[in-house]
Amino acid sequence: MAANKADIAKQLFSLILGMGLGGASRGGISLSFIPSRSDLESRQLTANADTFAAKNYPTEFSPDAFHNYDVSYLPGPNANYNSLGKAYADTIEAAGRMQTIDEHNRAITRFVRPGMNAKQLRTALNLGLQTEKELPAFWNESSSRRPFKVSSSAVSGIRLTPDARIEVRWGNSPKWYTFKEYPNTYKAAEAAQELLKAPSIGRAVYPVVSRGIGVQGDLGKWNSENYAVGYA
């Protein structure tokens, strides 16, 4: 049955590719419209369906250039200790990371079944695209799909870059500090999620490496693991 479903999934994507649709985004699937049944049935199934399946993680975000996390900068004499992050712990667990490629593609083809005609395949694709949008984890969006906040008395910004790095901004400074490059944006998002869940974001990201200070408990632990020479 699994093999039949894979064949039908290929047929579905071949139908779309046969239409010559534009709007395929880098690292994902983005369709600007779904053609009519007559259009679908008039096209031959000649193209490789894998063209429309995501094989790589996104290398661009929309509508902004970065994936931005919502950080509340709460300066004061007392350490904040990420009080908002603790309050949103469950949401950060579900929505603070990127989808895996398998999660993304399974959602798209969830309703595809063997023996579907063109109209049924078109409906299945519509349902699959909607299902993907309902996943809590993000794909190539500039913000999280489910709103949450983290807080810090030291850090005012955290963002994920298209080249699979994490950048952090301290306080009122306009400068962003760049950390190491990961193999893909999914791995970078995992590291960002770890920082979002830190008991104290400021302590976790404290620059112990550049200042010649050793890691002391949670002080600088995340910083030391993600430090990038030349970007300090």
C-alpha positions in Angstrom: 0.0 0.0 0.0 2.9 2.4 0.8 4.4 1.8 -2.6 1.0 2.5 -4.3 0.6 5.7 -2.3 4.1 6.8 -3.4 3.2 6.2 -7.0 0.0 8.2 -6.7 1.9 11.0 -5.0 4.2 11.1 -8.0 1.2 11.2 -10.3 -0.2 14.1 -8.3 3.0 16.1 -8.6 3.4 15.2 -12.2 -0.1 16.6 -12.9 0.9 19.9 -11.4 4.3 19.9 -13.1 2.7 19.1 -16.4 0.7 22.3 -16.1 4.0 24.2 -15.9 3.0 26.0 -12.7 5.2 28.7 -11.3 5.6 29.6 -7.6 7.8 26.8 -6.4 9.8 28.3 -3.6 13.3 27.3 -2.8 13.3 24.4 -0.3 9.5 24.0 -0.3 6.2 24.0 -2.2 4.3 27.1 -3.1 1.4 27.0 -5.6 -0.2 30.3 -6.7 -3.3 28.5 -8.0 -4.8 25.1 -8.7 -5.9 24.5 -12.3 -9.3 23.3 -13.3 -10.2 19.7 -13.8 -10.3 20.1 -17.6 -6.8 21.6 -17.5 -5.5 18.8 -15.4 -7.0 16.1 -17.5 -5.7 17.6 -20.7 -2.0 17.3 -19.6 0.1 14.2 -20.0 1.9 12.7 -17.0 5.4 13.2 -18.3 7.5 15.0 -15.7 9.4 13.7 -12.7 7.2 14.2 -9.6 10.2 14.7 -7.3 10.7 18.1 -8.8 7.9 19.4 -6.5 8.9 17.5 -3.4 11.1 19.4 -0.9 14.5 17.9 -0.9 16.4 20.7 0.9 15.5 23.0 3.8 14.6 26.6 3.1 17.4 29.0 2.2 15.1 32.1 2.3 12.3 33.3 4.5 9.3 35.4 3.7 8.3 38.2 3.9 11.4 39.2 5.9 14.9 38.1 5.1 15.2 36.4 8.5 13.2 34.1 10.8 12.6 36.4 13.8 11.9 35.2 17.3 9.8 37.5 19.6 12.1 38.6 22.4 10.9 41.0 25.1 13.9 43.0 26.3 13.2 43.8 30.0 16.3 45.6 31.4 16.5 46.2 35.1 18.6 45.6 38.2 17.2 42.1 38.6 17.9 39.3 36.2 14.8 38.4 34.2 15.6 34.6 33.8 13.4 34.2 30.8 10.1 34.4 32.6 8.1 34.6 29.4 9.9 31.7 27.9 9.0 29.5 30.9 5.3 30.6 30.5 5.3 29.7 26.8 7.4 26.5 27.3 4.8 24.2 25.6 4.4 26.5 22.6 8.2 26.9 22.2 8.5 23.1 22.2 5.9 22.7 19.4 6.5 25.9 17.3 10.0 27.1 18.1 11.6 24.8 15.5 11.4 24.1 11.8 9.5 21.2 10.2 11.6 18.3 9.1 11.5 17.6 5.3 9.6 14.4 6.0 7.0 16.2 8.1 6.6 18.8 5.4 6.2 16.3 2.5 3.9 13.9 4.5 1.5 16.8 5.2 1.4 17.7 1.5 0.5 14.1 0.4 -1.5 13.1 3.4 -4.8 12.7 1.5 -3.5 11.1 -1.6 -4.9 7.6 -2.2 -4.5 4.9 -4.9 -7.0 5.1 -7.8 -7.8 8.8 -7.5 -9.0 10.6 -10.6 -7.9 14.1 -11.6 -10.6 15.8 -9.6 -9.9 13.8 -6.5 -6.2 14.4 -6.8 -6.8 18.1 -7.0 -8.9 18.0 -3.9 -6.3 15.9 -2.1 -3.6 18.4 -2.9 -5.7 21.3 -1.7 -6.3 19.5 1.6 -2.6 18.6 1.9 -1.5 22.2 1.4 -3.9 23.3 4.1 -2.7 20.5 6.4 0.9 21.7 6.0 -0.1 25.2 7.0 -1.7 23.9 10.2 1.5 22.3 11.5 2.8 24.2 14.5 6.4 24.1 13.4 7.4 26.7 10.7 8.8 26.1 7.3 10.0 29.3 5.4 8.0 32.0 7.3 9.7 35.0 8.9 7.8 34.4 12.2 6.5 31.5 14.2 3.1 30.0 13.3 2.0 30.0 16.9 2.8 33.2 18.8 5.1 33.0 21.8 7.6 35.2 23.6 10.8 34.9 25.4 12.3 37.5 27.7 15.7 38.7 28.8 17.3 41.5 30.7 20.3 41.3 28.4 19.3 40.1 25.0 16.8 42.0 22.8 16.8 40.0 19.6 17.3 36.4 18.2 17.0 35.5 14.6 17.7 32.7 12.1 19.5 33.6 8.9 19.0 32.1 5.5 22.6 30.7 5.5 21.8 28.6 8.6 23.3 30.8 11.4 21.8 32.3 14.5 22.3 36.0 15.3 21.8 37.7 18.7 21.5 41.3 19.6 22.4 42.7 23.0 20.3 45.3 24.7 19.9 48.6 22.8 22.9 47.9 20.5 22.1 47.9 16.8 24.8 45.2 16.2 23.9 41.6 15.6 26.4 38.9 16.8 26.7 36.0 14.4 27.3 32.4 15.5 28.4 29.3 13.7 27.0 28.0 10.5 25.0 24.8 10.6 24.5 22.2 7.8 21.0 23.6 7.1 18.4 25.9 8.5 16.7 23.0 10.3 19.8 22.4 12.4 20.1 26.1 13.1 16.5 26.2 14.2 17.1 23.4 16.6 20.0 25.4 18.2 17.9 28.5 18.3 15.1 26.6 20.0 17.6 25.4 22.6 18.5 29.1 23.3 14.8 30.1 23.6 14.3 27.4 26.2 17.3 28.5 28.3 16.5 29.4 32.0 18.4 32.7 31.3 19.1 33.7 27.7 21.7 36.3 28.7 23.7 33.8 30.8 23.5 31.1 28.1 24.7 33.4 25.3 27.3 35.3 27.5 30.6 35.6 25.4 32.8 33.5 27.5 35.0 32.4 24.6 35.9 35.9 23.3 36.5 37.1 26.9 38.7 34.2 27.8 36.3 33.0 30.5 35.5 29.3 31.0 32.0 28.0 31.0 30.6 28.1 34.6 27.4 26.2 34.9 24.9 27.7 32.5 27.0 30.9 32.0 28.2 30.9 28.4 27.3 27.2 27.8 25.3 28.0 24.6 27.8 30.6 23.5 30.8 28.2 23.8 28.9 25.5 21.8 27.9 27.9 19.0 30.9 30.3 18.8 32.2 31.1 15.4 35.8 32.4 15.0 35.8 35.6 13.0 32.2 36.6 13.9 32.7 37.6 17.5 
